[in-house]
Amino acid sequence: MPSKVAEGAQRGWIIPIGGAEEKVNSPQILRRFVEHCRNGNGDADIVVIPTASQLADTGERYERIFTDLGAARVTAMDFDTRRDCEESGRLERLKSATGVFFTGGNQLRLSTILGGTSVAKALRLMNAGGVHMAGTSAGAAFISEHMIAFGEEGSSPIAGAVRLAPGLGLTNRFIIDQHFRQRDRLGRLLAALAYNPFAVGLGLDEDTAAFIGPDNTLEVVGSGSITVVDASGMEFSSMDTADEGQPVCMLGVAIHILIAGATFNLHTRQASAGSLIRQKK
């Protein structure tokens, strides 16, 4: 469950990224994350967690990227075993960060290695205390309480087409799916929401991020779009009677397509064109 924010405090920003974010020519998403991570002295201290990836150089690559973007201190901290998540030295370094970044890879590696450990508890408390957390691809899926572990492609919800697992739990307000338009994942996000209509579905295109502030308003940043699926007004779902592999009927689901500058309030569930209105004028 999300950690409680102390009275008078603000939680840190939560920034899920749809994967394949621009890292060289115009890294607007990563640059903005670094800016959020600057402390009172103007320094950003970032810990990169590359546990989802099985590529040896993933952590080092993001160390270079964030350093080039002006971060004062960047440390890649991999966790290969659950025992690693209990080491006092790692926990001490983690707790000194102003921002934490989860790389892409396999979100089940994150949940099975970090889940239920001292590191997971520390991360939730840190975010509730004002530390900013971002994740790309698998790292984005892991951020919320309800995590899509895997599923099938396609535009229609199918019974059994998605498998959910517990995520980190920074918030329980949304379910993330990434590489959304590129991998045709609307159906599995709809299926996930048929199981849990309370949450808001966020389908993140590649090179696109939701910058979610302490007031639970998200702003879209990046070159693609975010598909917001709101099932709170759902009038009917056949998920409880559908056989495995059969299509699911869902009535009363609202869908918003947001591009850079548009916003969505996760509390009121109101979408806005945001800065796009000013641009049109």
MARTOR-55038 format. One record per residue (C-alpha): y, z, x; residue number from 1. Coordinates in nm, 2 decimals, padded with zeros to 4 digits. Layout:
N
> y;z;x;nr
> Y;Z;X;NUM;
...
//
This chain:
281
> y;z;x;nr
> 00.00;00.00;00.00;1;
> 00.36;-00.06;00.12;2;
> 00.52;00.24;00.29;3;
> 00.80;00.41;00.10;4;
> 01.15;00.35;00.22;5;
> 01.34;00.67;00.30;6;
> 01.64;00.75;00.08;7;
> 01.95;00.58;00.22;8;
> 01.75;00.35;00.45;9;
> 01.67;-00.02;00.42;10;
> 01.34;-00.18;00.50;11;
> 01.33;-00.47;00.75;12;
> 01.33;-00.83;00.65;13;
> 00.99;-00.99;00.57;14;
> 00.97;-01.35;00.69;15;
> 00.66;-01.56;00.60;16;
> 00.66;-01.91;00.76;17;
> 00.44;-02.19;00.63;18;
> 00.32;-02.29;00.98;19;
> 00.40;-02.57;01.22;20;
> 00.76;-02.44;01.25;21;
> 00.99;-02.63;01.48;22;
> 00.99;-02.47;01.82;23;
> 01.19;-02.70;02.05;24;
> 01.44;-02.94;01.90;25;
> 01.59;-02.74;01.62;26;
> 01.41;-02.40;01.59;27;
> 01.63;-02.27;01.31;28;
> 01.37;-02.04;01.16;29;
> 01.27;-01.87;01.49;30;
> 01.64;-01.85;01.60;31;
> 01.73;-01.68;01.28;32;
> 01.45;-01.43;01.32;33;
> 01.57;-01.34;01.66;34;
> 01.92;-01.29;01.52;35;
> 01.79;-01.05;01.26;36;
> 01.61;-00.86;01.54;37;
> 01.92;-00.78;01.74;38;
> 01.99;-00.40;01.75;39;
> 02.33;-00.23;01.77;40;
> 02.36;-00.34;02.13;41;
> 02.29;-00.70;02.04;42;
> 01.95;-00.70;02.20;43;
> 01.63;-00.83;02.03;44;
> 01.31;-00.65;02.13;45;
> 01.01;-00.85;01.99;46;
> 00.64;-00.79;02.00;47;
> 00.42;-01.10;01.94;48;
> 00.08;-01.03;01.79;49;
> -00.14;-01.34;01.86;50;
> -00.47;-01.18;01.73;51;
> -00.52;-01.45;01.47;52;
> -00.54;-01.72;01.73;53;
> -00.83;-01.77;01.97;54;
> -00.62;-01.98;02.21;55;
> -00.55;-01.80;02.53;56;
> -00.19;-01.91;02.57;57;
> -00.06;-01.85;02.22;58;
> 00.11;-01.52;02.30;59;
> 00.26;-01.65;02.62;60;
> 00.40;-01.95;02.44;61;
> 00.59;-01.74;02.19;62;
> 00.71;-01.51;02.47;63;
> 00.88;-01.81;02.63;64;
> 01.02;-01.94;02.30;65;
> 01.17;-01.61;02.19;66;
> 01.31;-01.55;02.54;67;
> 01.47;-01.90;02.54;68;
> 01.62;-01.81;02.20;69;
> 01.80;-01.51;02.35;70;
> 01.56;-01.22;02.29;71;
> 01.62;-00.94;02.55;72;
> 01.25;-00.83;02.57;73;
> 00.94;-01.01;02.44;74;
> 00.58;-00.87;02.47;75;
> 00.27;-01.05;02.36;76;
> 00.02;-00.78;02.25;77;
> -00.32;-00.90;02.16;78;
> -00.58;-00.68;01.98;79;
> -00.93;-00.80;02.05;80;
> -01.11;-00.50;01.91;81;
> -01.04;-00.22;01.66;82;
> -01.05;00.02;01.95;83;
> -00.74;-00.16;02.10;84;
> -00.55;-00.06;01.78;85;
> -00.58;00.31;01.86;86;
> -00.45;00.30;02.22;87;
> -00.15;00.52;02.26;88;
> 00.03;00.29;02.51;89;
> 00.01;-00.01;02.28;90;
> 00.13;00.20;01.99;91;
> 00.42;00.33;02.19;92;
> 00.53;-00.02;02.29;93;
> 00.49;-00.15;01.94;94;
> 00.71;00.12;01.79;95;
> 00.99;00.04;02.03;96;
> 01.03;-00.31;01.89;97;
> 01.31;-00.43;01.66;98;
> 01.09;-00.72;01.54;99;
> 00.72;-00.82;01.52;100;
> 00.58;-01.17;01.50;101;
> 00.23;-01.27;01.39;102;
> 00.11;-01.61;01.51;103;
> -00.11;-01.85;01.33;104;
> -00.49;-01.88;01.35;105;
> -00.74;-01.71;01.12;106;
> -00.60;-01.44;00.89;107;
> -00.94;-01.28;00.86;108;
> -00.92;-01.19;01.23;109;
> -00.60;-01.00;01.16;110;
> -00.74;-00.82;00.86;111;
> -01.08;-00.72;01.01;112;
> -00.93;-00.61;01.35;113;
> -00.61;-00.45;01.24;114;
> -00.69;-00.34;00.88;115;
> -00.71;00.04;00.84;116;
> -00.61;00.12;01.20;117;
> -00.32;00.31;01.35;118;
> -00.15;-00.02;01.43;119;
> -00.16;-00.13;01.06;120;
> -00.01;00.20;00.95;121;
> 00.26;00.19;01.22;122;
> 00.35;-00.17;01.12;123;
> 00.40;-00.06;00.75;124;
> 00.61;00.24;00.85;125;
> 00.81;00.03;01.10;126;
> 00.90;-00.23;00.83;127;
> 00.99;00.05;00.58;128;
> 01.22;00.19;00.86;129;
> 01.41;-00.13;00.92;130;
> 01.20;-00.33;01.17;131;
> 01.18;-00.70;01.08;132;
> 00.84;-00.87;01.04;133;
> 00.76;-01.24;01.05;134;
> 00.44;-01.44;01.05;135;
> 00.35;-01.81;01.06;136;
> 00.05;-01.97;00.89;137;
> -00.23;-01.71;00.91;138;
> 00.03;-01.45;01.01;139;
> 00.22;-01.52;00.69;140;
> -00.08;-01.49;00.47;141;
> -00.16;-01.15;00.63;142;
> 00.18;-00.99;00.55;143;
> 00.13;-00.90;00.19;144;
> -00.12;-00.66;00.02;145;
> -00.32;-00.94;-00.14;146;
> -00.42;-01.21;00.11;147;
> -00.58;-01.55;00.06;148;
> -00.88;-01.54;00.30;149;
> -00.99;-01.90;00.23;150;
> -01.03;-02.15;-00.05;151;
> -01.06;-02.51;-00.15;152;
> -00.80;-02.78;-00.16;153;
> -00.68;-02.94;-00.48;154;
> -00.40;-02.92;-00.74;155;
> -00.60;-02.76;-01.03;156;
> -00.72;-02.40;-01.05;157;
> -01.10;-02.38;-01.02;158;
> -01.31;-02.07;-01.07;159;
> -01.43;-01.95;-00.74;160;
> -01.20;-02.18;-00.54;161;
> -01.03;-01.89;-00.37;162;
> -01.13;-01.57;-00.20;163;
> -00.89;-01.28;-00.16;164;
> -00.90;-01.00;00.09;165;
> -00.67;-00.70;00.17;166;
> -00.38;-00.79;00.39;167;
> -00.14;-00.58;00.59;168;
> 00.04;-00.45;00.28;169;
> 00.41;-00.47;00.37;170;
> 00.46;-00.56;00.01;171;
> 00.26;-00.61;-00.31;172;
> 00.51;-00.84;-00.47;173;
> 00.37;-01.18;-00.37;174;
> 00.07;-01.38;-00.25;175;
> 00.13;-01.63;00.03;176;
> -00.03;-01.97;00.08;177;
> 00.08;-02.18;00.38;178;
> 00.07;-02.55;00.49;179;
> 00.11;-02.58;00.11;180;
> 00.21;-02.93;00.03;181;
> 00.05;-03.07;00.35;182;
> -00.30;-02.93;00.25;183;
> -00.27;-02.96;-00.13;184;
> -00.31;-02.59;-00.21;185;
> -00.15;-02.55;-00.55;186;
> -00.49;-02.50;-00.72;187;
> -00.61;-02.22;-00.50;188;
> -00.27;-02.04;-00.53;189;
> -00.29;-02.07;-00.91;190;
> -00.65;-01.94;-00.90;191;
> -00.53;-01.64;-00.70;192;
> -00.26;-01.56;-00.95;193;
> -00.51;-01.59;-01.24;194;
> -00.69;-01.30;-01.08;195;
> -00.36;-01.11;-01.02;196;
> -00.08;-01.22;-01.25;197;
> 00.15;-00.93;-01.13;198;
> 00.22;-01.10;-00.80;199;
> 00.45;-01.40;-00.74;200;
> 00.28;-01.69;-00.57;201;
> 00.47;-01.84;-00.27;202;
> 00.35;-02.18;-00.15;203;
> 00.52;-02.24;00.19;204;
> 00.54;-02.59;00.33;205;
> 00.52;-02.64;00.70;206;
> 00.85;-02.57;00.90;207;
> 00.97;-02.37;00.60;208;
> 01.02;-01.99;00.57;209;
> 01.11;-01.73;00.30;210;
> 01.36;-01.49;00.44;211;
> 01.31;-01.19;00.22;212;
> 01.58;-00.93;00.24;213;
> 01.57;-00.55;00.16;214;
> 01.69;-00.64;-00.20;215;
> 01.38;-00.85;-00.26;216;
> 01.57;-01.17;-00.27;217;
> 01.43;-01.46;-00.07;218;
> 01.62;-01.74;00.07;219;
> 01.46;-02.07;00.18;220;
> 01.51;-02.18;00.54;221;
> 01.36;-02.49;00.70;222;
> 01.29;-02.86;00.64;223;
> 01.04;-02.83;00.35;224;
> 01.01;-02.65;00.02;225;
> 00.87;-02.34;-00.12;226;
> 00.67;-02.36;-00.45;227;
> 00.73;-02.03;-00.64;228;
> 00.46;-01.97;-00.90;229;
> 00.54;-01.69;-01.15;230;
> 00.25;-01.59;-01.37;231;
> 00.42;-01.29;-01.53;232;
> 00.47;-01.47;-01.85;233;
> 00.12;-01.61;-01.87;234;
> 00.00;-01.63;-02.23;235;
> -00.36;-01.71;-02.17;236;
> -00.61;-01.76;-01.88;237;
> -00.98;-01.86;-01.91;238;
> -01.06;-01.72;-01.56;239;
> -01.28;-01.44;-01.71;240;
> -01.51;-01.69;-01.89;241;
> -01.50;-01.99;-01.65;242;
> -01.82;-02.07;-01.46;243;
> -01.81;-02.11;-01.09;244;
> -01.67;-02.45;-01.00;245;
> -01.52;-02.51;-01.34;246;
> -01.15;-02.57;-01.41;247;
> -00.94;-02.28;-01.54;248;
> -00.69;-02.30;-01.83;249;
> -00.36;-02.12;-01.76;250;
> -00.08;-02.12;-02.02;251;
> 00.28;-02.00;-01.97;252;
> 00.30;-02.02;-01.60;253;
> 00.65;-02.09;-01.45;254;
> 00.69;-02.30;-01.13;255;
> 01.01;-02.34;-00.92;256;
> 01.05;-02.57;-00.63;257;
> 01.30;-02.43;-00.39;258;
> 01.45;-02.60;-00.08;259;
> 01.68;-02.47;00.20;260;
> 01.96;-02.26;00.05;261;
> 01.79;-02.18;-00.28;262;
> 01.69;-01.83;-00.36;263;
> 01.45;-01.63;-00.58;264;
> 01.47;-01.26;-00.67;265;
> 01.12;-01.11;-00.65;266;
> 01.23;-00.82;-00.87;267;
> 01.41;-01.00;-01.16;268;
> 01.21;-01.32;-01.10;269;
> 01.52;-01.53;-01.13;270;
> 01.56;-01.85;-00.93;271;
> 01.89;-01.99;-00.81;272;
> 02.00;-02.31;-00.64;273;
> 02.21;-02.08;-00.42;274;
> 02.42;-02.26;-00.16;275;
> 02.30;-02.60;-00.30;276;
> 02.55;-02.56;-00.59;277;
> 02.84;-02.52;-00.35;278;
> 02.72;-02.83;-00.16;279;
> 02.71;-03.03;-00.48;280;
> 03.06;-02.94;-00.57;281;
//
